[in-house]
Amino acid sequence: MTDIVSPRKRSEMMAGIRAKNTKPEMFVRKALHARGFRFRLHNKKLPGKPDLVLPKYRAVIFVHGCFWHGHDCNLFRLPSTRRDWWLNKINANRARDSRVESELAKLGWRWAIVWECALRGKFRLETGDVTEALAVWLFGSMENLELKGNPDD
């Protein structure tokens, strides 16, 4: 199947996708701030420049887009054009994510990943459930946390 827009237009569209301050990230930031959590944003000194850094809890939070990080959910679909290029791109993102998680663990940081599908789509979690799960994780001793949409609901 060929692309319905010109290569130039597709390039403009893809360039417009933000890496920071996305809607899902802003949702998590606002929800945690409302619960009283204070954090730093995009710390360049830590591996992967985490979206939120909570030094008090020695924890970081990443808000991952399901497409860009190749999440196995209903929001991810490999494009039908340039499949090999996209597969290499997404696999490289996954490998980098894994490397970053290992580096953070070696440095003594806990990490959480909030997947886009946990915040939007037909299998999204309840708003309060996402915030509560993050709060419990931050106050608890569990090393890492992954929040994703639940297709069993």
Secondary structure, 3 states (H helix, E strand, C coil): CCCCCCHHHHHHHHHCCCCCCCHHHHHHHHHHHHCCCCCEECCCCCCCCCCEEEHHHCEEEEEECCCCCCCCCCCCCCCCCCHHHHHHHHHHHHHHHHHHHHHHHHCCCEEEEEEHHHCCCCCCCCHHHHHHHHHHHHHCCCCEEEECCCCCC
